[in-house]
Amino acid sequence: MQQKADHKRAQERYAALVKRITPKSKLGQGCLRSFWVGGSICVLGQAIADAGHAWLGFSSSDASTFASIALIFLTALLTGIGVFDRIARYAGAGTVVPITGFANAMVSPAMEFKPEGWVLGTGARMFTIAGPVLVYGVSASVIVGILYYFIRW
């Protein structure tokens, strides 16, 4: 009986210790940071698309493609010089706006394994994360395309 009481007191002391030393969650602050940074990335993408449409004479479709390419390039560049990682630490999930998150996921492993060489390091490791995304993305698009073909009849 005494053993159970001692065990229960030890558990209570441990729970109190965990509660005391565990950092307080900053969920609200994290959500706000994620929201404004992710929103800013989207605003930047829209501004690039609008500029392509207005100043470069692109069609709406071409302007959207231009914006995607520009965001991928900017993300890869910022990842390469170490700025994007600092932004990601600050904003959390806000930087995972699909196209910027994908570009970062491509460049980060490539940079990490650069010392192993261009082919077996950078080239092979670049698709460590992106490979499954490409496989399942292409597979899903083929399935949707086939379904669309048969459904539209």
C-alpha positions in Angstrom: 0.0 0.0 0.0 2.8 2.4 0.9 4.5 1.6 -2.4 1.4 2.7 -4.3 1.2 6.0 -2.3 4.9 6.7 -3.0 4.5 6.0 -6.7 1.5 8.3 -6.9 3.4 11.1 -5.1 6.4 10.6 -7.5 4.0 10.9 -10.4 2.5 14.0 -9.0 5.9 15.6 -8.4 6.9 14.6 -12.0 3.8 16.2 -13.4 4.4 19.4 -11.4 8.0 19.5 -12.7 6.9 19.0 -16.3 4.2 21.7 -15.9 6.8 24.1 -14.4 9.5 23.7 -17.0 7.5 23.2 -20.2 7.5 26.4 -22.2 4.1 28.1 -22.6 2.5 27.6 -26.0 2.4 30.7 -28.2 -0.3 29.3 -30.5 -2.0 32.6 -31.1 1.3 34.3 -31.9 2.3 31.5 -34.2 -1.0 31.6 -36.0 -0.8 35.3 -36.6 2.8 35.1 -37.9 1.8 32.2 -40.2 -1.2 34.1 -41.4 0.6 37.3 -42.3 3.7 35.8 -43.8 1.7 33.2 -45.8 -0.7 36.0 -46.9 2.2 38.2 -47.9 3.7 35.4 -50.1 0.3 35.1 -51.8 0.0 38.9 -52.2 3.5 38.9 -53.7 2.5 36.2 -56.1 -0.6 38.1 -57.1 1.4 41.3 -57.6 3.8 39.4 -59.9 0.9 38.0 -61.9 -0.7 41.4 -62.2 2.6 43.0 -63.2 3.1 40.3 -65.9 -0.4 40.9 -67.2 -0.3 44.7 -67.1 3.4 45.6 -68.0 4.5 42.6 -70.0 1.3 42.0 -71.8 0.9 38.3 -70.7 -2.5 36.7 -70.8 -4.0 35.8 -67.4 -2.9 32.2 -67.8 0.7 33.2 -68.8 0.8 35.8 -66.0 -0.1 33.1 -63.5 2.7 30.8 -64.9 5.1 33.7 -64.7 4.2 34.3 -61.0 4.7 30.7 -60.2 8.1 30.7 -61.9 9.1 33.9 -60.1 8.0 32.5 -56.7 9.9 29.3 -57.3 13.0 31.2 -58.3 12.8 33.6 -55.3 12.3 30.8 -52.9 15.2 28.8 -54.3 17.4 31.9 -54.2 16.4 32.8 -50.6 16.9 29.1 -49.5 20.3 29.1 -51.2 21.5 32.1 -49.3 19.9 31.0 -46.0 17.2 33.7 -45.7 14.2 31.4 -46.3 15.1 29.2 -43.4 15.0 32.2 -41.0 11.7 33.3 -42.5 10.4 29.8 -42.0 11.5 29.7 -38.3 9.7 32.9 -37.7 6.5 32.1 -39.7 6.2 28.4 -39.3 3.5 26.9 -41.6 3.0 30.3 -43.3 5.9 29.6 -45.6 4.4 26.3 -46.7 2.3 28.0 -49.3 2.4 25.1 -51.7 4.7 26.5 -54.3 7.2 28.1 -51.9 7.2 25.0 -49.7 7.9 22.8 -52.7 10.7 24.9 -54.0 12.3 25.0 -50.5 11.9 21.2 -50.2 13.7 20.8 -53.5 16.6 23.1 -52.8 17.3 22.3 -49.1 18.4 18.6 -49.6 20.3 19.6 -52.8 22.4 22.1 -50.8 22.8 19.7 -47.9 24.4 17.0 -50.1 26.4 19.2 -52.4 29.7 18.0 -50.9 28.9 14.5 -52.3 29.1 15.8 -55.8 26.8 17.2 -58.5 25.3 13.8 -59.6 25.2 11.6 -56.5 24.8 14.5 -54.1 22.9 17.5 -55.4 21.1 15.7 -58.3 20.1 12.5 -56.5 19.1 14.1 -53.2 17.2 17.0 -54.7 14.2 14.6 -55.2 14.3 13.0 -51.8 11.3 15.0 -50.7 10.0 16.1 -54.1 10.1 12.6 -55.6 7.0 11.2 -53.8 5.2 14.5 -54.4 5.9 14.2 -58.1 5.0 10.5 -58.3 1.6 10.9 -56.5 0.9 14.2 -58.2 1.4 12.8 -61.7 -0.5 9.6 -60.8 -3.4 11.6 -59.4 -3.5 13.8 -62.5 -3.6 10.8 -64.8 -6.5 9.3 -62.8 -8.4 12.5 -62.8 -7.7 12.9 -66.5 -9.1 9.5 -67.3 -12.1 10.0 -65.1 -12.8 13.4 -66.8 -12.5 11.8 -70.2 -15.2 9.2 -69.3 -17.4 11.5 -67.3 -17.7 14.2 -69.9 -19.2 11.8 -72.5 
